[in-house]
Amino acid sequence: MTKQNSRPPETPEVTAARENQLSRMLIVYITTGLAFLLLPGTFLGVWNLVVISSQRAPGSVSDAWVQAHGHAQIFGWIGTFILGIGFHSIPKMRRLNRLALWAPWTSWALWTSGVALRWLTGVYQWQWRIMLPVSAGLELLAFLIFFRIVSAHRPQDSGKTESGKLEEWVFAVIAGCVGLLLTLVVNLGATLFLAFRGASPDLPFDFDQRFLVLQTWGFLVPFVWGFSAKWLSVFLGLPPLRGRILLTAISVNSAGVILALSGWPTAAGLLLLGGMIAATGALRLFERPQRAAKTKGVHTSFPFFVRLAYVWLSVAATLGIWAALAVEARGILGASRHALTVGFLATMVFSVGQRILPAFGGMRILFSNKLMFLALLLLTIGCFLRVSSEVLAYQDIFRAAWAWLPVSAVCEMAAVTLFALNLLVTFARPRQAEPM
């Protein structure tokens, strides 16, 4: 006869109290991510673009400033969102009775300190030989706490098929976690190299371009594919996921990242494009929906912008191949990176984030679906102007396109501000508030 180790059922009051704690924790993570998005992310990026446009030279801004801006966007904004959503989802997915709240709060403190220190060091360069490795170590330690909590529990129902196997979207998220771990390890190694042998706090250009592939295609893209596979079929009424094709897409994408890190950009670009095509086919985004999209509480344009995000991903992959074949490709590389980070990633966060985060933050309803649409529209206009101007101006194809850069920056800054405002007001309002 086996011993019974099950705990007694929780009272509704205990369950509600735990949910409230988790919702408050998530709101702190999201608010922190929005702060990084607005201040060191977007505002610094706007300043960089104004200087570049006035000087008509992409090298007129310090590489350390540009890299500080990118780090704040990738890790400070999206990375913080991912950690917060991950910590919030653990007890619900695994049906735990409690979550040791020291873990998410400690991870938040370490992660926020590390990202903020990295940005400040890149901008002001004070004691950078010490501060860069310290910031990288704090970020890695924060993720290891997250990884330990995630790996300490086995999935029970959510994330498994009826036969007990993990669903395909889980493997995409696992690939993203591995990509994030590798990114943070490489980041620590790179900062140690700079501390001992570097002449400045900015990474060498060639290494930085390879490292960006790991950060974006190796870390962020698989995460988005995983979340897309989990949620988009329901939200957009799509046909069932083609799971095997998604797994193939992850494998091809991983191979492309490895080739990029190894110095084979053309072959890497072809594999990344192939993986993107396979992932889009697996998600069945452009097939006829089986059901009406669920747009209650958000703007009815939500399905359009989700699909547009994957169009931007194809643009990013195509530009990446062009850059690999071109002799001078600084503008094409920048356009490819912007199409990926803003066109794909930011559009997905602006779309899906405003669909799920209000519910995760305590069963709230988005403050304004009109602000949601306006933010997405401005983001799209700004991204189009930025991507096209980087190709035309930087590559000396159409010099008048230099004037488009500040306009694109203002559009994107307005979009980011509206997105942040919409979420912050949503979290500040009572639960189950009526949408505008």
C-alpha positions in Angstrom: 0.0 0.0 0.0 1.5 3.3 -1.1 1.7 6.4 1.1 -0.5 9.3 0.3 1.6 12.5 -0.1 -1.0 14.7 -1.6 -1.8 18.0 0.1 -5.3 18.9 1.2 -7.2 21.0 -1.2 -6.7 24.7 -1.1 -9.4 27.0 0.1 -10.7 29.5 -2.5 -9.3 32.3 -0.4 -5.7 30.9 -0.5 -6.0 30.3 -4.3 -7.2 33.9 -4.9 -4.4 35.3 -2.7 -1.8 33.4 -4.6 -3.3 34.6 -8.0 -3.2 38.1 -6.8 0.4 37.8 -5.8 1.4 36.4 -9.1 -0.6 39.0 -11.0 1.2 41.8 -9.1 4.5 40.2 -9.8 3.8 40.0 -13.5 2.7 43.6 -13.6 6.0 44.7 -12.0 7.9 42.7 -14.7 5.8 44.2 -17.5 6.1 47.7 -16.1 9.9 47.3 -15.8 10.0 46.0 -19.4 8.0 49.1 -20.6 10.4 51.4 -18.7 13.4 49.8 -20.6 11.5 50.0 -23.9 10.7 53.7 -23.4 13.8 55.2 -21.9 17.1 53.5 -22.7 15.5 51.7 -25.6 13.3 53.9 -27.8 14.4 57.4 -26.7 18.1 56.6 -27.1 17.4 55.0 -30.4 15.6 58.2 -31.6 18.5 60.3 -30.5 20.9 58.0 -32.4 18.8 58.3 -35.6 18.6 62.1 -35.4 22.4 62.3 -35.1 22.9 59.8 -38.0 20.4 61.6 -40.2 21.9 65.0 -39.5 25.4 63.7 -40.2 24.3 61.4 -43.1 26.7 58.8 -41.8 25.8 55.6 -40.0 29.1 55.7 -38.2 28.5 59.1 -36.6 27.1 57.5 -33.4 29.2 55.5 -31.0 28.9 51.8 -31.4 28.8 51.5 -27.7 25.6 53.7 -27.7 24.0 51.6 -30.4 24.8 48.4 -28.6 23.5 49.8 -25.3 20.2 50.7 -27.1 19.9 47.2 -28.6 20.7 45.5 -25.3 18.0 47.5 -23.6 15.5 46.6 -26.3 16.2 42.9 -26.5 16.9 42.1 -22.8 15.4 45.0 -21.0 12.1 44.9 -22.8 11.4 41.5 -24.4 13.6 39.5 -22.1 11.9 41.0 -19.0 8.5 40.3 -20.6 9.5 36.6 -21.2 10.8 36.1 -17.7 7.7 37.6 -16.1 5.3 35.6 -18.2 7.3 32.5 -17.5 7.2 32.9 -13.8 3.5 33.8 -13.9 2.7 30.7 -16.0 4.6 28.1 -14.0 2.1 27.4 -11.2 -0.8 27.4 -13.6 0.8 25.0 -16.1 2.0 22.7 -13.4 -0.9 23.1 -10.9 1.4 23.8 -8.1 0.0 24.7 -4.7 2.5 27.5 -4.3 5.5 29.2 -5.9 8.5 30.3 -3.9 8.1 34.0 -4.5 11.7 34.7 -3.6 12.7 33.3 -7.0 10.8 35.7 -9.3 11.6 38.7 -7.1 15.3 37.9 -6.8 15.5 37.1 -10.5 13.8 40.5 -11.3 16.2 42.4 -9.1 19.2 40.7 -10.6 18.0 41.0 -14.2 16.9 44.6 -13.9 20.2 45.6 -12.2 22.2 43.8 -14.9 20.4 45.3 -17.9 20.4 48.8 -16.4 24.1 48.6 -15.5 24.8 47.4 -19.1 23.0 50.4 -20.6 24.6 52.9 -18.2 28.1 51.5 -18.9 27.5 51.6 -22.6 26.4 55.2 -22.5 28.7 56.7 -19.8 31.6 54.2 -20.0 32.4 54.6 -16.3 34.7 51.7 -15.1 33.5 49.7 -18.0 36.2 47.0 -17.6 34.5 46.1 -14.3 30.9 47.0 -14.9 30.4 45.1 -18.2 31.3 41.6 -16.7 29.3 42.4 -13.6 26.2 43.3 -15.6 26.6 40.1 -17.7 27.0 38.0 -14.6 23.9 39.5 -13.0 21.8 38.7 -16.1 23.1 35.2 -16.3 22.4 34.5 -12.6 18.9 35.9 -12.9 18.2 33.5 -15.8 19.7 30.5 -13.9 17.2 31.2 -11.1 14.4 31.2 -13.7 15.7 28.1 -15.3 16.0 26.2 -12.0 12.4 26.9 -11.2 11.2 25.9 -14.6 13.2 22.7 -14.7 12.3 21.7 -11.1 8.8 20.8 -12.0 7.3 18.3 -14.5 4.4 19.3 -16.7 1.3 17.4 -15.9 -1.6 18.3 -18.2 -0.8 21.6 -20.0 1.9 21.2 -22.6 1.3 17.5 -23.1 -0.8 15.5 -25.6 -3.2 12.8 -24.6 -0.4 10.2 -25.1 1.7 12.0 -22.5 4.2 13.5 -25.0 5.2 17.2 -24.9 3.4 19.3 -27.5 5.4 20.9 -30.2 5.1 24.4 -29.0 6.9 23.4 -25.8 10.0 22.3 -27.9 10.0 25.8 -29.5 10.0 27.4 -26.1 12.8 25.0 -25.0 14.8 26.0 -28.0 14.3 29.7 -27.1 15.4 29.0 -23.5 18.6 27.3 -24.8 19.2 30.2 -27.1 18.8 32.7 -24.3 21.2 30.6 -22.1 23.8 30.5 -24.9 23.3 34.2 -25.5 23.9 35.1 -21.9 27.0 32.8 -21.7 28.5 34.3 -24.8 27.6 37.8 -23.5 29.6 37.1 -20.3 32.5 35.7 -22.3 32.5 38.7 -24.6 32.4 41.2 -21.7 35.3 39.4 -20.0 37.3 39.6 -23.3 36.6 43.3 -23.5 37.5 43.8 -19.8 41.0 42.2 -20.3 41.8 42.9 -23.9 39.4 45.4 -25.3 40.2 49.1 -26.1 36.6 50.2 -25.7 33.3 48.9 -24.3 31.8 48.1 -27.7 32.0 44.7 -29.4 33.9 44.4 -32.7 31.5 44.9 -35.6 32.0 41.4 -37.2 31.5 39.6 -33.8 28.5 41.8 -33.0 26.7 40.9 -36.2 27.1 37.2 -35.5 26.1 37.7 -31.9 23.0 39.5 -33.0 21.9 36.4 -35.0 22.2 34.4 -31.8 20.2 37.0 -29.8 17.4 37.3 -32.4 17.1 34.1 -34.5 18.5 31.9 -31.8 16.7 33.3 -28.7 13.7 35.5 -29.6 12.4 33.9 -32.8 11.9 30.4 -31.3 10.2 31.9 -28.3 7.7 33.7 -30.6 7.1 30.6 -32.7 6.4 28.7 -29.5 3.9 31.3 -28.2 2.4 31.5 -31.7 1.9 27.7 -31.9 0.2 27.8 -28.4 -2.1 30.8 -28.9 -2.7 31.8 -32.5 -4.7 28.7 -33.5 -7.3 29.7 -30.9 -7.1 33.5 -31.3 -7.2 33.5 -35.1 -9.4 30.4 -35.6 -6.6 28.7 -37.6 -6.5 25.1 -38.7 -4.6 22.7 -36.4 -0.9 23.2 -36.1 1.4 21.1 -38.3 3.6 19.9 -35.4 6.2 18.0 -37.3 6.8 20.9 -39.7 7.3 23.2 -36.7 9.9 20.9 -35.3 11.6 20.8 -38.6 11.5 24.6 -38.7 13.2 24.8 -35.3 15.9 22.4 -36.4 16.6 24.3 -39.7 16.6 27.6 -37.8 19.1 26.3 -35.2 21.4 25.1 -38.0 21.2 28.5 -39.6 22.2 30.2 -36.3 25.1 27.8 -35.9 26.4 28.5 -39.4 26.1 32.3 -38.8 28.2 32.0 -35.7 30.7 29.9 -37.6 31.1 32.6 -40.3 29.0 31.2 -43.1 26.4 34.1 -43.6 25.0 33.1 -47.0 24.3 29.5 -46.1 23.0 30.7 -42.7 20.7 33.2 -44.4 19.3 30.5 -46.7 18.6 28.2 -43.7 17.0 31.0 -41.7 14.7 31.8 -44.6 13.9 28.1 -45.0 13.1 27.8 -41.3 10.9 30.9 -41.4 8.9 29.5 -44.4 8.5 26.2 -42.6 7.3 27.8 -39.4 4.8 30.0 -41.2 3.5 26.9 -43.0 3.3 24.9 -39.7 1.3 27.7 -38.1 -1.0 27.9 -41.2 -1.3 31.6 -40.8 -2.2 32.3 -44.4 -4.7 29.5 -44.8 -8.4 30.0 -44.6 -9.5 30.2 -41.0 -11.8 27.5 -39.6 -13.5 29.8 -37.1 -13.9 33.5 -36.6 -11.0 35.2 -34.8 -11.4 36.0 -31.1 -11.1 39.8 -31.1 -13.3 40.6 -28.1 -11.5 43.3 -26.0 -9.0 44.1 -28.7 -9.1 45.8 -32.0 -10.6 43.9 -34.9 -7.3 44.4 -36.9 -5.5 42.1 -34.5 -5.4 39.1 -37.0 -4.1 41.4 -39.8 -1.2 42.7 -37.8 -0.2 39.2 -36.5 0.0 38.1 -40.2 1.9 41.2 -41.1 4.5 40.4 -38.4 5.3 37.2 -40.2 5.6 39.1 -43.5 8.2 41.3 -41.8 10.0 38.2 -40.7 10.3 37.1 -44.3 11.6 40.6 -45.2 14.2 40.3 -42.5 15.4 36.9 -43.7 15.5 38.0 -47.4 17.5 41.1 -46.5 19.9 39.0 -44.5 20.7 36.9 -47.6 21.2 40.1 -49.6 23.5 41.5 -47.0 25.6 38.3 -47.1 26.0 38.6 -50.8 26.7 42.3 -50.9 30.2 43.8 -50.7 29.2 46.8 -48.5 26.1 45.9 -46.6 25.9 48.0 -43.4 22.6 49.5 -44.4 21.1 46.2 -45.5 22.2 44.6 -42.3 20.6 47.4 -40.3 17.4 47.1 -42.3 17.2 43.3 -41.8 17.7 43.7 -38.1 15.0 46.4 -37.8 12.6 44.4 -39.9 13.1 41.5 -37.4 13.2 43.4 -34.1 10.5 46.0 -34.8 8.6 44.6 -37.8 8.3 41.1 -36.5 9.0 41.0 -32.7 7.5 44.4 -31.7 4.4 43.9 -33.9 3.9 40.5 -32.3 4.3 41.9 -28.8 2.0 44.8 -29.6 -0.6 42.4 -31.0 -0.5 39.3 -28.8 0.8 41.1 -25.8 -2.3 43.4 -25.6 -4.4 40.3 -26.1 -3.1 38.2 -23.2 -1.3 40.5 -20.7 -4.4 42.2 -19.4 -5.9 38.8 -18.6 -2.6 37.6 -17.0 -2.5 40.8 -15.0 -5.6 40.0 -13.0 -8.4 39.3 -15.5 -8.5 42.9 -16.8 -9.7 44.1 -20.1 -7.5 46.3 -22.4 -8.1 50.0 -21.7 -8.6 51.0 -25.4 -8.6 49.0 -28.5 -8.4 52.2 -30.5 -5.0 53.0 -28.9 -4.0 49.4 -29.8 -4.8 50.0 -33.4 -3.1 53.4 -33.5 0.1 52.0 -31.9 0.3 49.2 -34.4 -0.4 51.5 -37.4 2.3 54.0 -36.3 4.7 51.1 -35.6 4.1 49.7 -39.1 4.6 53.1 -40.8 7.8 53.8 -38.8 9.2 50.4 -39.5 8.5 50.7 -43.2 10.2 54.1 -43.3 13.2 52.9 -41.3 13.8 49.7 -43.3 13.5 51.4 -46.6 15.6 54.4 -45.7 18.4 52.3 -44.3 18.6 50.4 -47.6 18.2 53.5 -49.8 20.3 56.0 -47.8 23.0 53.9 -46.2 23.7 52.1 -49.5 23.8 55.5 -51.3 20.9 54.5 -53.6 18.6 57.5 -52.9 20.2 60.1 -50.6 16.9 62.0 -49.9 16.0 58.9 -47.9 18.2 60.3 -45.1 15.4 62.6 -44.2 13.0 59.7 -43.6 15.0 58.5 -40.6 13.8 61.1 -38.0 10.2 60.6 -39.3 10.5 56.9 -38.7 11.9 57.5 -35.3 9.1 59.8 -34.3 6.5 57.3 -35.6 8.0 54.4 -33.6 8.4 56.5 -30.5 4.8 57.5 -30.6 3.8 53.9 -31.2 5.8 52.7 -28.2 4.4 55.4 -26.0 0.8 54.6 -26.9 1.5 50.8 -26.3 3.0 51.5 -22.9 0.2 53.9 -22.0 -2.5 51.5 -23.0 -1.0 48.7 -20.8 -0.2 50.9 -17.8 -3.7 52.4 -17.7 -5.1 48.8 -18.1 -3.1 47.6 -15.1 -4.1 50.7 -13.1 -7.9 50.2 -13.6 -10.1 47.8 -11.6 -10.6 44.3 -12.8 -13.2 43.5 -15.4 -13.4 47.1 -16.5 -15.4 47.8 -19.6 -13.3 48.5 -22.7 -13.5 51.8 -24.5 
